[in-house]
Amino acid sequence: MLSKKKWKGFQIMLRFQLSLFVVTVFFIAGCTNQRIIENNDPEPILKEDSKEQIEIWHTYSDEETRIFENEVIPLFEEEFPDIEIKPVRQPHNEQLMSALISRASVNRTPDIIRMDITWLPKFADLKLLYPVSDFDDFEEIKDRFYLPPLESNRYEDSYYGLPLNTNTKAAIYNRDTVERLGLKDLPDTMDELLEIIEEHNLTLGISDVSPWNSLPYFYGLGGKLLSPQFTQASGYFDSEESVAAVKKLVQLYNNGNLPQELLGGYPATWQNVRAGKYFMIDEGPWFYSVRTMYDIKLLKEQTISAPFPSNTVYTSVLGGENAVITRGSAHREAAWTFIKWMTTETPQRLLLTAGVLPTNKNVEMAKIVKDYPFYESYIKSIDKTFLRPPVPEWNEINSIYTEYFIRIFSGKISAEEGLKRAAEEIDKLLAP
């Protein structure tokens, strides 16, 4: 055993070594420019002259990514030298949505997400996004946008993003067939279109019966999916108008005026409209933008486009992506600066060359149409597009809609019964 004297000396030495260790730790921490935080993880401390880094996850295509990362971002960083943009490209699929929700729940998301417009209500409902309408200058900023793309950012009483780019579907006709029939004007209404189709036994190249591909026809014939407030399907999806619209589409399918591959195969819409097998297809601007200039020249000889025909005020479905700020971002102001800038005229014009249509209504459209005449039908249609129901349950509603349309078209259930059951299932999802 140690004597009292030796024990006291041992205690003094131990306290000295412990103090030396603590001083060393803080000295090392200071040299590495980090600080110790409550969860014991080191967090970098920004120097006064360091840049604020913003991370954005996006799903741009190859050509869009090239322009975004090599042209757009450098312009922003030149104008705002204190902000650095870190782009991260991601695949566009349901796994990405699940991953983002999981990460956002523990504040591990990027600062900005470029997300599909149908995703926004779910993220907003889960309170994973920062409401950009809380920024002081939002009211001034929102006036620059076309109304439908802007409204795709609204959930309940707030806006949770800005529309980065938009798209819709135009009607693309086989030019030889149009000329052979002697059509001086392309059809404006769904009734006019179907009259031509049935009189001459032509085929409409609808890709499948999912909402993205069939809603323009369903709505164009007077069908309804949800109430104006998006709160219920009963009385709308199973209404007389909806039943009549579906029955008409089934009749066209049974008579061979719609592709037999509609329910599960690949109708090869792009090839068949060019070859004249289909009289008309409906497709987004990528029908042109993904092609070489030589192929676009051939397309202009083989096809002709126009706004999608409809019996209602709305023409076709709205698509596109919004830029949102995650609630857990520590760089909200810098993120807001970037997404505001992304919706100004210069970056919008740059991305247009890859087929990304602008949401800013101040972008000079006359020059766009002159340089890219195949975009004219899409630009004319943006103000008349309809939103898919902006509800958090949209993915599930999409599945129910598609499932019952397949059953009805395949003759397994009547239109009346199928739409009634589908409406009941959707109402359960929407119930408070």
Phi and psi in degrees as a GROMACS rama.xvg file:
@    title "Ramachandran Plot"
@    xaxis  label "Phi"
@    yaxis  label "Psi"
@TYPE xy
-80.2937  144.633  LEU-2
-72.3688  164.042  SER-3
-58.8813  -37.4514  LYS-4
-66.5934  -44.8377  LYS-5
-68.231  -38.0118  LYS-6
-62.7132  -41.6265  TRP-7
-63.8581  -39.6611  LYS-8
-64.8382  -37.7959  GLY-9
-63.645  -39.98  PHE-10
-64.4673  -41.3768  GLN-11
-62.4181  -45.3413  ILE-12
-62.5664  -39.5904  MET-13
-65.084  -43.418  LEU-14
-63.6818  -37.9732  ARG-15
-64.216  -44.3711  PHE-16
-65.9609  -37.7173  GLN-17
-65.5455  -42.6044  LEU-18
-63.5016  -41.0552  SER-19
-61.8652  -40.2025  LEU-20
-63.2039  -44.0877  PHE-21
-64.0123  -44.0927  VAL-22
-60.3921  -41.3801  VAL-23
-62.8429  -43.5286  THR-24
-59.4083  -48.5563  VAL-25
-67.2165  -32.6294  PHE-26
-65.8598  -43.4556  PHE-27
-64.9819  -42.6638  ILE-28
-60.9971  -39.9141  ALA-29
-67.0938  -38.0562  GLY-30
-67.9908  -32.774  CYS-31
-89.1766  4.73637  THR-32
58.6408  40.0642  ASN-33
-127.107  161.171  GLN-34
-129.27  157.031  ARG-35
-89.7124  125.477  ILE-36
-109.528  175.556  ILE-37
-58.0195  -32.7742  GLU-38
-90.3746  12.5413  ASN-39
68.9081  10.5586  ASN-40
-93.7854  137.119  ASP-41
-71.1669  138.454  PRO-42
-125.019  127.658  GLU-43
-60.7923  142.342  PRO-44
-103.103  121.495  ILE-45
-69.4074  132.136  LEU-46
-71.6407  160.397  LYS-47
-61.2158  -31.3878  GLU-48
-99.5111  7.7421  ASP-49
-83.1766  158.38  SER-50
-84.5485  150.307  LYS-51
-88.0148  120.126  GLU-52
-95.2956  129.801  GLN-53
-113.025  126.944  ILE-54
-101.729  129.151  GLU-55
-124.152  130.386  ILE-56
-96.7724  132.961  TRP-57
-139.908  168.272  HIS-58
-128.082  33.2917  THR-59
-60.6241  150.536  TYR-60
-71.7113  179.252  SER-61
-57.0262  -51.9618  ASP-62
-69.3201  -39.1354  GLU-63
-62.4579  -40.9091  GLU-64
-64.6411  -40.4296  THR-65
-58.5097  -46.6816  ARG-66
-68.7913  -43.282  ILE-67
-61.4167  -46.8317  PHE-68
-84.5268  -30.7759  GLU-69
-98.5389  -18.6213  ASN-70
-120.929  -48.9249  GLU-71
-71.2336  -54.0857  VAL-72
-60.0204  -45.4773  ILE-73
-57.7497  -35.4618  PRO-74
-64.6467  -42.318  LEU-75
-63.4708  -47.3979  PHE-76
-66.7959  -26.3301  GLU-77
-69.8252  -38.9907  GLU-78
-77.9531  -31.6014  GLU-79
-124.841  77.5515  PHE-80
-65.6458  -14.1024  PRO-81
-87.9056  -2.67525  ASP-82
-120.244  129.367  ILE-83
-112.055  132.895  GLU-84
-102.415  126.698  ILE-85
-110.859  102.468  LYS-86
-85.2886  139.416  PRO-87
-129.416  115.042  VAL-88
-83.7231  136.631  ARG-89
-129.74  154.146  GLN-90
-74.1069  145.688  PRO-91
-91.6692  101.819  HIS-92
-157.314  175.56  ASN-93
-66.9493  -27.2966  GLU-94
-64.1367  -34.7442  GLN-95
-64.6916  -42.6511  LEU-96
-59.1998  -46.4509  MET-97
-62.7343  -42.1247  SER-98
-64.1448  -41.6309  ALA-99
-65.6999  -41.2429  LEU-100
-63.205  -43.0433  ILE-101
-63.3371  -43.8959  SER-102
-69.9536  -39.3606  ARG-103
-65.3967  -30.6022  ALA-104
-64.4452  -23.1452  SER-105
-119.189  22.965  VAL-106
56.6694  41.4959  ASN-107
-115.379  22.4087  ARG-108
-85.587  168.782  THR-109
-68.1911  173.302  PRO-110
-73.8933  -37.906  ASP-111
-129.118  141.645  ILE-112
-124.961  131.135  ILE-113
-92.9679  106.397  ARG-114
-122.748  154.756  MET-115
-57.7927  142.214  ASP-116
-61.2537  -25.4716  ILE-117
-78.1386  -12.3462  THR-118
-83.1457  -27.3313  TRP-119
-56.3277  -46.0061  LEU-120
-58.0433  -37.245  PRO-121
-66.166  -46.3007  LYS-122
-65.0243  -38.9791  PHE-123
-66.672  -40.8191  ALA-124
-63.2651  -34.6853  ASP-125
-81.0272  0.76644  LEU-126
60.2941  41.6017  LYS-127
-101.02  -3.56056  LEU-128
-118.382  151.966  LEU-129
-90.008  129.308  TYR-130
-70.6369  110.46  PRO-131
-70.2946  -16.8056  VAL-132
-68.6134  -7.44701  SER-133
-79.9316  -15.1026  ASP-134
-71.6234  143.877  PHE-135
-60.4588  -33.2222  ASP-136
-98.2762  13.019  ASP-137
-61.6861  -42.8959  PHE-138
-59.5095  -34.658  GLU-139
-72.7445  -41.3574  GLU-140
-66.8472  -39.8496  ILE-141
-66.6114  -18.6325  LYS-142
-71.0086  -10.8944  ASP-143
-82.6773  -8.40281  ARG-144
-102.818  153.687  PHE-145
-63.5203  145.312  TYR-146
-65.2046  -49.1283  LEU-147
-58.1556  -47.0574  PRO-148
-61.2582  -38.1004  PRO-149
-61.9202  -44.979  LEU-150
-67.5565  -18.2728  GLU-151
-68.4541  -9.77912  SER-152
-96.7646  -3.12286  ASN-153
-88.8655  134.217  ARG-154
-137.117  120.491  TYR-155
55.8162  -119.217  GLU-156
-102.61  8.2454  ASP-157
-129.266  161.412  SER-158
-106.397  136.835  TYR-159
-116.632  11.4525  TYR-160
-175.213  -178.644  GLY-161
-121.499  144.029  LEU-162
-75.0091  116.159  PRO-163
-80.2498  -45.0142  LEU-164
-151.263  160.062  ASN-165
-136.75  165.419  THR-166
-161.137  165.6  ASN-167
-151.701  -172.017  THR-168
-115.44  130.669  LYS-169
-101.839  162.944  ALA-170
-86.8983  126.503  ALA-171
-117.52  116.527  ILE-172
-104.725  152.702  TYR-173
-75.3338  120.727  ASN-174
-65.1164  -40.8526  ARG-175
-60.2248  -40.538  ASP-176
-67.7988  -41.5551  THR-177
-58.8078  -44.2563  VAL-178
-70.7533  -38.3959  GLU-179
-63.0706  -36.9967  ARG-180
-80.2776  -8.3197  LEU-181
68.2109  33.6854  GLY-182
-77.6771  114.096  LEU-183
-77.5382  -33.2841  LYS-184
-128.19  141.388  ASP-185
-78.531  150.95  LEU-186
-62.6019  137.427  PRO-187
-93.2415  -29.8039  ASP-188
-115.205  160.663  THR-189
-64.9778  -36.0023  MET-190
-61.7418  -43.2545  ASP-191
-63.5917  -41.2587  GLU-192
-61.808  -48.9003  LEU-193
-69.1539  -29.6431  LEU-194
-62.6633  -43.098  GLU-195
-65.2759  -45.1047  ILE-196
-58.3658  -49.5218  ILE-197
-74.8449  -36.2349  GLU-198
-65.0632  -36.8112  GLU-199
-108.629  8.47913  HIS-200
52.2011  55.381  ASN-201
-100.009  172.673  LEU-202
-119.169  133.192  THR-203
-92.676  125.369  LEU-204
-88.0776  69.3861  GLY-205
-77.2643  134.501  ILE-206
-71.6455  -44.8982  SER-207
-165.392  -174.405  ASP-208
-101.092  12.5327  VAL-209
-66.1018  159.403  SER-210
-55.0697  -41.8053  PRO-211
-56.5838  -36.9365  TRP-212
-97.5173  -25.7764  ASN-213
-107.208  -19.914  SER-214
-57.7678  -39.1109  LEU-215
-57.7657  -35.4333  PRO-216
-77.7222  -42.1092  TYR-217
-62.3011  -48.9731  PHE-218
-67.9755  -39.6876  TYR-219
-61.8864  -25.1041  GLY-220
-93.7552  5.75223  LEU-221
99.249  4.37981  GLY-222
-69.2468  158.93  GLY-223
-132.485  147.566  LYS-224
-108.535  -55.574  LEU-225
-129.912  167.924  LEU-226
-64.4119  162.164  SER-227
-56.6377  -27.3612  PRO-228
-91.7479  2.54757  GLN-229
60.4424  35.7612  PHE-230
-106.549  -17.1717  THR-231
-157.23  155.949  GLN-232
-104.859  -31.9891  ALA-233
-61.8226  134.264  SER-234
90.0798  -8.39439  GLY-235
-123.829  -62.3712  TYR-236
-66.7324  -27.082  PHE-237
-107.097  19.2485  ASP-238
-72.2955  167.823  SER-239
-59.7514  -40.19  GLU-240
-63.5104  -41.4613  GLU-241
-68.2095  -42.3573  SER-242
-61.5574  -42.994  VAL-243
-64.1361  -40.0705  ALA-244
-63.7488  -44.7385  ALA-245
-66.9024  -41.2385  VAL-246
-60.3186  -37.8048  LYS-247
-65.4006  -41.7322  LYS-248
-66.0623  -40.0379  LEU-249
-63.7826  -40.459  VAL-250
-59.4125  -44.6978  GLN-251
-61.6233  -39.9536  LEU-252
-64.9114  -45.9257  TYR-253
-67.5042  -28.4547  ASN-254
-86.9853  0.73871  ASN-255
84.7395  11.9565  GLY-256
-87.9101  -4.62531  ASN-257
-124.14  151.35  LEU-258
-60.2516  137.877  PRO-259
-68.8895  -19.818  GLN-260
-78.6313  3.04511  GLU-261
-53.6371  -33.7479  LEU-262
-91.7415  -0.836027  LEU-263
-179.97  -18.4777  GLY-264
-91.2105  -160.355  GLY-265
-119.194  105.967  TYR-266
-72.4834  -4.82337  PRO-267
51.1897  51.1421  ALA-268
-59.5768  -43.8122  THR-269
-61.9432  -46.2659  TRP-270
-68.4739  -41.1196  GLN-271
-72.8596  -31.0417  ASN-272
-73.0679  -33.6183  VAL-273
-68.3025  -36.3959  ARG-274
-82.1469  -10.8911  ALA-275
91.1277  3.91936  GLY-276
-70.1654  -35.6016  LYS-277
-107.614  137.852  TYR-278
-72.461  -40.8249  PHE-279
-148.818  145.252  MET-280
-127.572  167.341  ILE-281
-119.647  132.203  ASP-282
-155.37  158.303  GLU-283
-80.1965  177.044  GLY-284
-63.5651  -17.0119  PRO-285
-66.6351  -15.154  TRP-286
-55.6575  -30.6431  PHE-287
-103.204  -42.7519  TYR-288
-67.1043  -24.7458  SER-289
-84.5102  1.81081  VAL-290
-104.458  163.672  ARG-291
-75.9406  161.721  THR-292
-62.4017  -32.8184  MET-293
-65.2421  -42.7436  TYR-294
-69.1196  -34.6101  ASP-295
-62.6321  -37.4595  ILE-296
-61.4614  -41.3098  LYS-297
-65.7744  -39.9514  LEU-298
-59.8175  -40.0848  LEU-299
-65.0853  -28.9752  LYS-300
-78.7749  -28.864  GLU-301
-96.1145  -25.6707  GLN-302
-134.118  167.038  THR-303
-143.855  136.832  ILE-304
-112.511  157.38  SER-305
-157.652  161.956  ALA-306
-55.9377  146.688  PRO-307
-64.7337  132.714  PHE-308
-75.238  144.37  PRO-309
-154.988  149.544  SER-310
-84.2706  -3.83473  ASN-311
-115.308  179.721  THR-312
-69.3946  -25.1494  VAL-313
-89.7769  145.11  TYR-314
-96.8898  -68.199  THR-315
-140.06  -177.792  SER-316
-78.6406  144.695  VAL-317
-90.4851  133.942  LEU-318
-124.07  -178.567  GLY-319
135.168  -178.049  GLY-320
-129.739  146.934  GLU-321
-113.785  152.148  ASN-322
-100.576  121.037  ALA-323
-121.253  155.467  VAL-324
-108.039  126.874  ILE-325
-71.9259  144.529  THR-326
-61.6291  -29.8368  ARG-327
-84.2063  0.0819869  GLY-328
-63.2892  136.199  SER-329
-92.0169  5.15209  ALA-330
-130.719  50.0426  HIS-331
-60.7203  -46.332  ARG-332
-64.4227  -43.02  GLU-333
-66.7773  -39.4613  ALA-334
-63.2599  -41.1426  ALA-335
-63.4664  -40.5566  TRP-336
-58.6761  -42.5869  THR-337
-69.7744  -46.5904  PHE-338
-71.5277  -28.6014  ILE-339
-63.567  -46.3049  LYS-340
-63.4516  -36.2394  TRP-341
-63.7063  -20.7119  MET-342
-100.006  11.091  THR-343
-84.3317  174.178  THR-344
-67.4109  -40.1392  GLU-345
-63.0015  -55.5492  THR-346
-64.0411  -31.2537  PRO-347
-66.1997  -38.4341  GLN-348
-69.4573  -39.1261  ARG-349
-61.2646  -45.5149  LEU-350
-74.335  -18.5795  LEU-351
-61.7829  -30.9401  LEU-352
-63.5372  -18.235  THR-353
-100.759  9.62963  ALA-354
92.461  10.4737  GLY-355
-91.563  106.407  VAL-356
-72.3509  139.686  LEU-357
-71.6765  151.345  PRO-358
-101.942  -14.056  THR-359
-82.138  115.107  ASN-360
-72.7446  -6.83586  LYS-361
-87.6074  -8.22662  ASN-362
-64.7216  132.513  VAL-363
-66.2243  106.222  GLU-364
-77.2045  -30.6314  MET-365
-60.9453  -41.3099  ALA-366
-69.9072  -36.3766  LYS-367
-61.0676  -47.1963  ILE-368
-64.3118  -36.2683  VAL-369
-65.5395  -44.1194  LYS-370
-79.1564  -33.8402  ASP-371
-132.052  74.5285  TYR-372
-61.2283  -22.5145  PRO-373
-71.4785  -9.48218  PHE-374
-87.4037  -8.16026  TYR-375
-57.5357  -44.298  GLU-376
-62.6085  -35.5552  SER-377
-72.5252  -43.44  TYR-378
-62.7418  -39.4786  ILE-379
-65.5991  -23.2506  LYS-380
-94.1706  -18.1098  SER-381
-54.3015  -42.6061  ILE-382
-72.4962  -8.59784  ASP-383
-115.851  18.2892  LYS-384
-84.0916  162.42  THR-385
-117.816  148.035  PHE-386
-84.3998  139.48  LEU-387
-66.3295  146.164  ARG-388
-47.7271  120.352  PRO-389
-81.3802  70.0324  PRO-390
-124.339  151.944  VAL-391
-61.6315  -22.8928  PRO-392
-90.7372  14.8819  GLU-393
-57.9493  -41.5034  TRP-394
-58.0145  -42.5743  ASN-395
-69.1383  -39.5238  GLU-396
-63.7873  -41.1528  ILE-397
-54.8383  -43.9165  ASN-398
-67.9385  -42.1728  SER-399
-64.0685  -46.9293  ILE-400
-54.2287  -52.4584  TYR-401
-63.2502  -43.8002  THR-402
-59.4225  -46.1395  GLU-403
-75.5798  -30.6864  TYR-404
-64.1238  -40.6125  PHE-405
-62.2087  -43.343  ILE-406
-62.8984  -42.6174  ARG-407
-67.7901  -47.0482  ILE-408
-65.4969  -31.7691  PHE-409
-84.4142  -0.569829  SER-410
80.8082  12.6018  GLY-411
-80.4412  -16.6012  LYS-412
-155.432  150.405  ILE-413
-74.0465  161.137  SER-414
-61.24  -42.5139  ALA-415
-61.0916  -49.0568  GLU-416
-70.8804  -40.4942  GLU-417
-63.7498  -45.2315  GLY-418
-69.9524  -31.6872  LEU-419
-65.838  -46.9094  LYS-420
-65.604  -42.6759  ARG-421
-60.88  -42.8468  ALA-422
-61.2871  -41.0553  ALA-423
-63.7749  -41.624  GLU-424
-67.8484  -38.9724  GLU-425
-66.5481  -39.3053  ILE-426
-60.4365  -36.3033  ASP-427
-63.0616  -37.3273  LYS-428
-67.4315  -38.0852  LEU-429
-84.1832  -10.5544  LEU-430
-59.616  136.092  ALA-431
